[in-house]
Amino acid sequence: MTLWTAVLVASIICAALKTLGYLVPPRWLEAPRPARISDLLTVALLSALVAVQTLAVGQTIVVDARVPAVLVAAGLLLLRAPFLVVVAAAAVTAALLRLWGWAA
């Protein structure tokens, strides 16, 4: 199977799943359990994305300046800092660590 065949098959499956979603009765989705599952699934997928983008370089796991930057951002978010401050502080943390050569 070539890459383009895999992309086309995945696209067809995604379109079929989306169409199938329109056929599900609304009362099934308004129940508490599916709503809770969809909320938790969203958090899990976002957490996985952050972990992969923070720790992965290709096929390897790398701990560099991104890890302390994410930790600084998480701490500021826990303190309810404005989002722009969180992003700026994380960027400055990563930049300073790279400048000092501690976490290249």
Backbone as JSON, one array per atom type, in Angstrom:
{
  "sequence": "MTLWTAVLVASIICAALKTLGYLVPPRWLEAPRPARISDLLTVALLSALVAVQTLAVGQTIVVDARVPAVLVAAGLLLLRAPFLVVVAAAAVTAALLRLWGWAA",
  "N": [[0.85, -1.17, 0.0], [0.66, 2.13, -0.93], [1.67, 5.43, 0.17], [-0.15, 7.37, -0.67], [-2.39, 5.84, -1.18], [-3.02, 5.0, 1.39], [-3.64, 7.5, 2.54], [-5.9, 8.21, 1.03], [-7.67, 6.11, 1.73], [-7.9, 6.55, 4.49], [-9.11, 9.08, 4.4], [-11.57, 8.48, 3.24], [-12.64, 6.81, 5.21], [-12.82, 8.66, 7.33], [-14.69, 10.49, 6.28], [-16.89, 8.77, 6.09], [-17.31, 8.14, 8.81], [-17.99, 10.67, 9.78], [-20.37, 11.13, 8.38], [-21.85, 9.04, 9.46], [-22.06, 9.98, 12.04], [-24.0, 11.99, 11.82], [-26.26, 10.48, 11.61], [-26.77, 9.41, 14.06], [-29.07, 9.28, 16.71], [-30.15, 12.28, 18.35], [-30.8, 12.11, 21.1], [-29.17, 10.14, 22.12], [-26.71, 11.34, 22.24], [-27.11, 13.36, 24.03], [-27.24, 12.3, 26.51], [-25.81, 11.84, 29.8], [-23.44, 10.19, 30.0], [-22.22, 9.85, 27.3], [-21.64, 12.57, 26.84], [-19.82, 13.14, 28.88], [-17.76, 11.36, 28.23], [-16.96, 12.4, 25.75], [-16.0, 14.89, 26.57], [-13.82, 14.12, 28.21], [-12.29, 12.74, 26.35], [-11.48, 14.76, 24.64], [-9.76, 16.24, 26.31], [-7.81, 14.28, 26.81], [-6.76, 13.83, 24.23], [-5.7, 16.37, 23.64], [-3.78, 16.56, 25.67], [-2.08, 14.46, 24.94], [-1.15, 15.47, 22.51], [0.29, 17.74, 23.37], [2.27, 16.45, 24.91], [3.61, 14.92, 22.94], [4.54, 16.93, 21.2], [6.22, 18.24, 22.93], [8.16, 16.4, 23.84], [9.06, 14.81, 21.71], [11.27, 14.19, 19.0], [11.33, 13.45, 15.89], [11.63, 10.03, 15.85], [12.53, 9.74, 18.41], [12.81, 10.33, 21.97], [13.32, 13.37, 23.51], [14.69, 15.42, 25.95], [14.69, 18.7, 26.34], [14.93, 22.27, 26.15], [12.25, 22.71, 25.89], [10.78, 21.28, 27.77], [11.15, 22.46, 30.47], [10.01, 24.91, 29.75], [7.33, 24.27, 29.2], [6.62, 23.42, 31.75], [6.86, 25.84, 33.18], [4.85, 27.27, 31.89], [2.61, 25.71, 32.6], [2.61, 26.08, 35.38], [2.11, 28.86, 35.53], [-0.41, 28.91, 34.36], [-1.85, 27.53, 36.3], [-1.78, 29.44, 38.26], [-3.52, 31.2, 37.23], [-2.7, 33.13, 35.35], [-2.7, 35.61, 32.72], [-3.18, 34.52, 29.32], [-1.41, 35.48, 27.33], [0.77, 36.29, 28.87], [1.55, 33.82, 29.85], [2.4, 32.47, 27.51], [4.48, 34.17, 26.69], [6.24, 33.99, 28.9], [6.92, 31.27, 28.84], [8.21, 31.16, 26.36], [10.38, 32.89, 26.81], [11.65, 31.48, 28.86], [12.46, 29.1, 27.52], [14.12, 30.27, 25.57], [16.14, 31.51, 27.12], [17.26, 29.27, 28.43], [18.28, 27.9, 26.23], [20.09, 29.8, 25.3], [21.93, 29.88, 27.4], [22.89, 27.37, 27.18], [22.01, 25.21, 28.66], [19.89, 23.52, 28.08], [19.85, 22.48, 25.27]],
  "CA": [[0.0, 0.0, 0.0], [1.46, 3.35, -1.0], [1.27, 6.49, 1.08], [-1.36, 8.02, -1.18], [-3.52, 4.92, -0.97], [-3.37, 5.09, 2.82], [-4.29, 8.79, 2.75], [-7.25, 8.14, 0.46], [-8.49, 5.21, 2.55], [-8.17, 7.26, 5.74], [-10.06, 10.14, 4.09], [-12.89, 7.85, 3.03], [-13.11, 6.37, 6.52], [-13.2, 9.85, 8.08], [-15.95, 10.99, 5.73], [-17.95, 7.83, 6.47], [-17.58, 8.33, 10.23], [-18.69, 11.94, 9.94], [-21.73, 10.9, 7.91], [-22.49, 8.19, 10.46], [-22.37, 10.83, 13.2], [-25.26, 12.7, 11.58], [-27.35, 9.53, 11.69], [-26.97, 9.03, 15.46], [-30.15, 10.07, 17.31], [-29.65, 13.29, 19.3], [-31.0, 11.74, 22.5], [-28.03, 9.33, 22.53], [-25.59, 12.23, 22.51], [-27.45, 14.28, 25.12], [-27.13, 11.57, 27.77], [-24.61, 12.27, 30.55], [-22.24, 9.39, 29.76], [-21.5, 10.26, 26.08], [-21.12, 13.93, 27.0], [-18.62, 13.06, 29.73], [-16.71, 10.68, 27.46], [-16.42, 13.32, 24.73], [-15.19, 15.89, 27.27], [-12.56, 13.51, 28.63], [-11.53, 12.4, 25.16], [-10.87, 16.0, 24.17], [-8.63, 16.54, 27.2], [-6.77, 13.26, 26.59], [-6.1, 14.07, 22.94], [-4.89, 17.59, 23.76], [-2.62, 16.22, 26.51], [-1.17, 13.66, 24.12], [-0.52, 16.37, 21.54], [1.3, 18.53, 24.09], [3.38, 15.57, 25.27], [4.38, 14.57, 21.74], [5.23, 18.12, 20.71], [7.23, 18.65, 23.91], [9.21, 15.42, 24.07], [9.45, 14.01, 20.55], [11.99, 14.7, 17.83], [11.33, 12.27, 15.02], [11.25, 8.8, 16.54], [13.21, 9.67, 19.69], [12.36, 11.21, 23.05], [14.39, 14.32, 23.83], [14.38, 16.4, 27.0], [15.45, 19.9, 26.06], [14.39, 23.5, 26.73], [10.79, 22.73, 25.83], [10.18, 20.71, 28.99], [11.0, 23.51, 31.49], [9.1, 25.94, 29.26], [5.97, 23.78, 29.42], [6.39, 23.45, 33.2], [6.62, 27.24, 33.54], [3.52, 27.61, 31.38], [1.61, 25.03, 33.43], [2.56, 26.78, 36.67], [1.42, 30.14, 35.38], [-1.83, 28.64, 34.13], [-2.43, 27.21, 37.6], [-1.91, 30.72, 38.98], [-4.52, 31.99, 36.48], [-2.07, 34.25, 34.64], [-3.24, 35.82, 31.37], [-2.59, 33.61, 28.35], [-0.28, 36.13, 26.67], [1.87, 36.23, 29.83], [1.97, 32.41, 29.89], [3.14, 32.19, 26.28], [5.72, 34.95, 26.71], [7.13, 33.44, 29.92], [7.43, 29.99, 28.34], [9.16, 31.45, 25.29], [11.59, 33.46, 27.43], [12.32, 30.38, 29.56], [13.14, 28.25, 26.53], [15.18, 31.04, 24.93], [17.26, 31.68, 28.05], [17.92, 27.98, 28.62], [19.08, 27.61, 25.03], [21.18, 30.77, 25.27], [22.92, 29.48, 28.4], [23.38, 26.06, 26.82], [21.6, 24.19, 29.63], [18.95, 22.57, 27.48], [19.86, 22.74, 23.82]],
  "C": [[0.9, 1.23, 0.0], [0.92, 4.38, -0.01], [-0.03, 7.13, 0.62], [-2.58, 7.12, -1.05], [-3.97, 4.97, 0.48], [-4.08, 6.4, 3.13], [-5.71, 8.77, 2.21], [-8.17, 7.23, 1.28], [-8.86, 5.89, 3.86], [-9.19, 8.38, 5.52], [-11.47, 9.59, 3.91], [-13.47, 7.4, 4.36], [-13.57, 7.56, 7.36], [-14.52, 10.42, 7.59], [-17.11, 10.08, 6.1], [-18.31, 7.98, 7.95], [-18.34, 9.62, 10.49], [-20.14, 11.81, 9.5], [-22.5, 10.05, 8.91], [-22.87, 8.99, 11.7], [-23.66, 11.6, 13.03], [-26.46, 11.78, 11.72], [-27.64, 9.07, 13.12], [-28.09, 9.89, 16.04], [-29.63, 11.05, 18.35], [-29.8, 12.89, 20.77], [-29.84, 10.86, 23.01], [-26.86, 10.23, 22.94], [-25.85, 13.18, 23.67], [-27.4, 13.6, 26.48], [-25.84, 11.97, 28.48], [-23.34, 11.5, 30.2], [-21.53, 9.78, 28.45], [-20.93, 11.67, 26.16], [-19.84, 13.92, 27.82], [-17.46, 12.41, 28.98], [-16.11, 11.64, 26.43], [-15.6, 14.42, 25.38], [-13.83, 15.33, 27.67], [-11.68, 13.15, 27.44], [-10.82, 13.63, 24.6], [-9.64, 16.35, 25.0], [-7.48, 15.55, 26.97], [-6.03, 13.5, 25.28], [-5.23, 15.32, 22.99], [-3.65, 17.33, 24.6], [-1.6, 15.4, 25.73], [-0.44, 14.52, 23.1], [0.57, 17.2, 22.19], [2.51, 17.67, 24.43], [4.24, 15.23, 24.06], [5.16, 15.77, 21.23], [6.34, 18.58, 21.65], [8.42, 17.7, 23.93], [9.75, 14.72, 22.83], [10.23, 14.83, 19.53], [12.15, 13.5, 16.92], [10.81, 11.07, 15.77], [11.87, 8.69, 17.93], [12.57, 10.63, 20.7], [13.53, 12.06, 23.48], [13.89, 15.27, 24.92], [15.28, 17.6, 26.76], [14.75, 21.1, 26.69], [12.87, 23.55, 26.7], [10.14, 22.23, 27.11], [10.08, 21.75, 30.11], [10.04, 24.61, 31.04], [7.64, 25.53, 29.46], [5.65, 23.78, 30.91], [6.13, 24.86, 33.7], [5.21, 27.65, 33.1], [2.42, 26.97, 32.23], [1.48, 25.71, 34.79], [1.83, 28.11, 36.58], [-0.07, 29.96, 35.09], [-2.54, 28.27, 35.43], [-2.65, 28.46, 38.45], [-2.89, 31.67, 38.31], [-3.92, 33.24, 35.83], [-2.71, 34.41, 33.27], [-2.47, 34.98, 30.35], [-1.38, 34.21, 27.66], [0.96, 36.11, 27.58], [2.43, 34.81, 29.89], [2.84, 32.09, 28.69], [4.49, 32.92, 26.29], [6.72, 34.37, 27.72], [7.72, 32.11, 29.47], [8.47, 30.22, 27.24], [10.47, 32.0, 25.84], [12.37, 32.38, 28.16], [13.1, 29.51, 28.59], [14.31, 28.99, 25.89], [16.39, 31.2, 25.85], [18.0, 30.36, 28.29], [18.78, 27.6, 27.41], [20.27, 28.54, 24.92], [22.31, 30.35, 26.21], [23.47, 28.08, 28.13], [22.97, 24.95, 27.77], [20.71, 23.13, 29.02], [18.83, 22.85, 26.0], [18.96, 21.75, 23.19]]
}
